[in-house]
Amino acid sequence: MESGGHAASQSWQTSGICRGRAHDPAHICSMTDEGGPVPGFSLSRPRPWGMLPAMGFQDVQSVREFAADKMKKVGVFETGHLFCDVYCLESGQSQKLHTHDDATKLYYIVEGEVHATIGTETRCLHPGDMAWADPGEPHGIENRSPGPVRVLVVMAPNPNRRS
C-alpha cells in the first residue's frame, strides 16, 4: 500500500493489538502495531461545523444519558452528510410522530423495548431490530416498557449541515 499512511493505519485498525497490548475498546491508540504513529492521529479534528472525534470508532454501549423530563438525544458523530445520535428514553418518554421532507431516518435498537411507528404501522422492537423512514414518511418512537431504552439514530442527508 501507499507509503505515507494508509497501510500503517489499516494495520492498526484491523489487528486488535495496540503497542503489544491486547485490544481494549476503551483505549485510544495513537501508535501502529509497528510502533510508529498513526498517520494524521489526533483526538479531534476541525470541521466546518465544529470539532469532532478524529477516529471513526465509537463504543455505542457506553453512550448513556437520560433526563427525567424528556427523551435525551446524545450526539455520537456528525458529518456534512449525516448525523448519528443515541436517543435515551426513560419509561413513558417518546419522540412524537413527525416527518423530514428530504432525509431518511434509521432507528437501531441498542437497549430495551421500544414501539416504533413508521407510516401507519407500529411495531415493538428489541435490541438488534431496526426500522427506517423514507423522506416524507411519518415516524416516531415510544418507550412503553418499565425500563430504559437506547436507540442508535442515523439520518441522511444531515439536516444540521451548514452550507
ABEGO torsion letter per residue (X at the ends): XBBGGAAAAAAAAAAGBBGGBBBBAABBBABBAAGBBBBGBBABBBBAAEBBBABABBBAAABBBBBAABBBBBBABBBAABBBBBBBBBBGBBBBBBBBAABBBBBBBABEBBBBBBEABBBBBBBGBBBBBBBGBBBBBBBABABBBBBBBBBOBBAABBX
